[in-house]
Each structure stands twice: as structure tokens, then as C-alpha cells.
Amino acid sequence: MVYFTPKLLKQGVFALNPFAVKLNDNEIDIYSNELALVFEEMIKSSSSLTLNMKSLLVPCIAVLLKRDNSSLRDLQRFMLENNEDLVLLGTKSKNPAVAQFFKDNFNSPIYSITKQSIAVKIQSLLNSHIFTNITSVNETINLKGLISQKKIIVFNLSK
């Protein structure tokens, strides 16, 4: 059994950045949708995600998964101003629907309030210093290795 607790962060021992994964294009499509669902679960106490929020999050997550050293902070920056580099990356996606979304729809005024809402929801998560440390640096846990060793993995993420 392997036990992880945020208290270990004082020594910089573990982090789990959900964007620090190497995936092929098909895996990115699946993982982007799964990560949007995880995000929804994490903020569920305040409210759930609207269809517009999911429509924005999934392509943004897909773009960040292709970019090295991405984090939740980058996802939040996608929703705010000064995001031209991220939007440009989105227009170059191999997925034609994602590329078209960034070319034609991402900067549409109909998404302005939705982007602000997503940015605020992400901020509510990042307000926790421990959560930010866990999710904003490159992965330091070899989960695949632990799983292949058939280890029981327990995370204590209580506040």
C-alpha cells in the first residue's frame, strides 16, 4: 500500500498535475471529457457546469494536454484576457472541430460570462495553497508504475 498526504508537500514529495500526461490524439479526446467531469465534481458544492461551460472546457483542456508544463492556472488564463498564445495553439489543433471552435467561436461575446464563471470556479480551487501545489507542478508520482506493481494507492486530500 502507498499512502499520500498533502503534509508531504513540505518536503516537495508529491504532485499530481492532471495536465502532465503524454497522450495520443484519441486519448486526449477521451481524457479531456473525463477531466471536465472531474472538474465538475470538484466544484459541485457551489454549482454544476452548464453546457456552455463544458463546451468551452473540453477543447481548452485538449489544447493544454498537447502543451508542455500546463496546469490549472493555464486553464484559468484561457478564460481570461492575455490568452492569445493559447487561442492560437487551439487554432492549430489536429482535431478539426477544436481548431474551428478556436477560429470562429472561442472569442464570441456569447461566451464572455461563461469564461468569467469558469475562471472564478478555478480560482475557488486555486485559493487552497495545498491544492495549487498538488496540481500545478509536473507529476512526481509514477502512478502507472504503482498500478503495474498492483499497489493499493490511497490519497488523503482532506483539508
Backbone torsions as a table, in degrees:
resi	resn	phi	psi	omega
1	MET	NA	141.6	177.3
2	VAL	-121.4	128.0	-176.6
3	TYR	-117.2	126.5	178.3
4	PHE	-118.3	137.9	177.3
5	THR	-139.6	146.3	179.4
6	PRO	-57.2	-21.2	178.8
7	LYS	-59.9	-25.4	178.5
8	LEU	-69.6	-15.9	-178.7
9	LEU	-61.7	-24.7	179.1
10	LYS	-58.5	-32.0	176.6
11	GLN	-94.6	3.6	-179.3
12	GLY	67.8	34.4	-171.0
13	VAL	-80.3	-42.4	-177.1
14	PHE	-138.4	151.5	176.3
15	ALA	-152.7	149.0	177.9
16	LEU	-133.7	87.3	177.6
17	ASN	-84.3	116.3	-177.0
18	PRO	-66.0	-11.0	179.1
19	PHE	-96.6	-7.9	-177.1
20	ALA	-90.0	61.9	179.3
21	VAL	-132.2	151.3	176.3
22	LYS	-108.0	113.7	-175.9
23	LEU	-131.5	153.4	172.2
24	ASN	-83.0	175.4	-174.3
25	ASP	-61.0	-39.6	178.3
26	ASN	-66.7	-41.0	178.5
27	GLU	-65.6	-37.1	178.3
28	ILE	-62.0	-41.0	178.9
29	ASP	-58.9	-46.7	-179.7
30	ILE	-69.8	-47.2	-176.1
31	TYR	-63.8	-37.4	179.2
32	SER	-60.3	-44.5	178.2
33	ASN	-66.9	-40.8	178.2
34	GLU	-64.5	-42.0	-179.5
35	LEU	-66.4	-34.6	175.3
36	ALA	-63.2	-38.8	177.4
37	LEU	-66.9	-39.7	177.0
38	VAL	-62.4	-44.8	178.2
39	PHE	-57.7	-43.4	178.7
40	GLU	-60.4	-42.6	178.7
41	GLU	-63.8	-37.4	-177.3
42	MET	-67.7	-30.4	-177.3
43	ILE	-105.5	9.1	-173.1
44	LYS	-56.1	-30.8	-178.2
45	SER	-61.7	-29.4	179.6
46	SER	-89.1	-45.8	177.3
47	SER	-179.3	167.9	178.3
48	SER	-94.9	176.2	-178.8
49	LEU	-86.8	137.9	175.1
50	THR	-80.4	169.0	176.7
51	LEU	-60.7	-40.1	177.2
52	ASN	-61.1	-40.7	179.3
53	MET	-63.2	-45.8	179.1
54	LYS	-64.1	-38.0	179.4
55	SER	-64.9	-28.6	175.6
56	LEU	-84.1	-43.3	-173.7
57	LEU	-65.1	-45.6	-173.4
58	VAL	-59.8	-50.4	178.6
59	PRO	-66.9	-33.5	178.4
60	CYS	-65.7	-43.0	177.7
61	ILE	-62.3	-43.1	179.8
62	ALA	-58.6	-42.4	179.4
63	VAL	-65.1	-44.1	-178.3
64	LEU	-67.0	-29.2	177.5
65	LEU	-67.7	-24.7	178.1
66	LYS	-85.2	-12.7	-174.7
67	ARG	-101.8	132.7	178.7
68	ASP	-67.7	148.0	173.9
69	ASN	61.1	32.5	176.6
70	SER	-82.1	158.9	179.7
71	SER	-153.0	-179.6	176.5
72	LEU	-61.9	-29.9	176.6
73	ARG	-60.8	-38.1	178.1
74	ASP	-69.1	-37.2	176.3
75	LEU	-62.0	-41.1	177.4
76	GLN	-64.9	-42.1	179.7
77	ARG	-63.2	-31.7	175.8
78	PHE	-56.2	-33.9	-175.2
79	MET	-86.8	-9.6	-176.5
80	LEU	-110.0	179.0	175.6
81	GLU	-70.2	171.5	-179.6
82	ASN	65.5	42.0	-177.7
83	ASN	-120.8	17.6	-173.3
84	GLU	-57.2	-38.6	179.9
85	ASP	-63.0	-37.9	-179.9
86	LEU	-71.7	-41.2	178.6
87	VAL	-63.8	-42.4	177.9
88	LEU	-60.4	-41.4	176.6
89	LEU	-61.0	-39.4	178.0
90	GLY	-62.3	-36.8	-179.8
91	THR	-68.4	-16.7	-179.5
92	LYS	-98.8	8.8	-179.6
93	SER	-58.2	145.0	175.6
94	LYS	-72.0	-21.3	176.9
95	ASN	-80.8	113.5	-175.8
96	PRO	-59.5	-34.0	179.7
97	ALA	-67.6	-40.5	178.8
98	VAL	-67.4	-45.9	179.3
99	ALA	-59.1	-43.9	179.9
100	GLN	-65.6	-38.9	178.2
101	PHE	-58.0	-45.7	-178.8
102	PHE	-71.7	-30.7	178.7
103	LYS	-72.4	-41.6	-169.3
104	ASP	-108.7	-31.5	-167.8
105	ASN	-116.3	-29.1	-171.2
106	PHE	-56.5	-40.5	-178.0
107	ASN	-91.4	11.9	177.7
108	SER	-66.5	140.7	179.5
109	PRO	-60.2	-21.2	-179.2
110	ILE	-65.9	-18.5	-179.9
111	TYR	-98.0	-1.4	-174.8
112	SER	-57.8	-51.8	-178.7
113	ILE	-66.5	-37.1	179.1
114	THR	-63.0	-43.6	178.8
115	LYS	-62.2	-42.5	178.4
116	GLN	-61.7	-41.4	179.8
117	SER	-63.6	-43.3	179.1
118	ILE	-64.6	-42.6	179.4
119	ALA	-60.0	-40.4	179.2
120	VAL	-67.6	-40.8	178.7
121	LYS	-63.5	-41.8	177.4
122	ILE	-64.6	-40.7	178.6
123	GLN	-60.2	-37.3	179.5
124	SER	-62.4	-30.3	176.0
125	LEU	-78.1	-42.6	-176.6
126	LEU	-72.5	-13.3	177.0
127	ASN	-63.5	-21.8	175.2
128	SER	-84.6	116.1	-178.6
129	HIS	-58.8	-41.6	-179.7
130	ILE	-64.2	-45.5	179.6
131	PHE	-61.0	-43.2	179.2
132	THR	-60.9	-43.8	179.1
133	ASN	-63.0	-40.8	-178.1
134	ILE	-66.3	-38.5	-170.3
135	THR	-104.5	-1.6	-172.7
136	SER	-110.4	1.6	176.4
137	VAL	-119.9	165.6	-179.7
138	ASN	-62.6	150.1	-176.2
139	GLU	-58.9	134.3	176.4
140	THR	-115.8	-0.9	178.1
141	ILE	-106.5	128.4	175.9
142	ASN	-88.6	81.4	-177.5
143	LEU	-62.9	-40.4	179.3
144	LYS	-58.6	-42.6	178.9
145	GLY	-63.3	-44.3	179.6
146	LEU	-64.8	-40.1	179.1
147	ILE	-66.2	-43.0	179.6
148	SER	-64.3	-26.7	175.7
149	GLN	-83.3	2.3	179.4
150	LYS	58.9	37.0	177.5
151	LYS	-79.4	147.9	170.5
152	ILE	-86.2	126.3	-175.0
153	ILE	-113.9	124.6	-178.6
154	VAL	-123.5	128.3	175.8
155	PHE	-112.9	125.6	172.8
156	ASN	-98.4	102.3	-178.6
157	LEU	-111.3	22.1	179.2
158	SER	-67.8	155.0	-177.7
159	LYS	-76.4	NA	NA
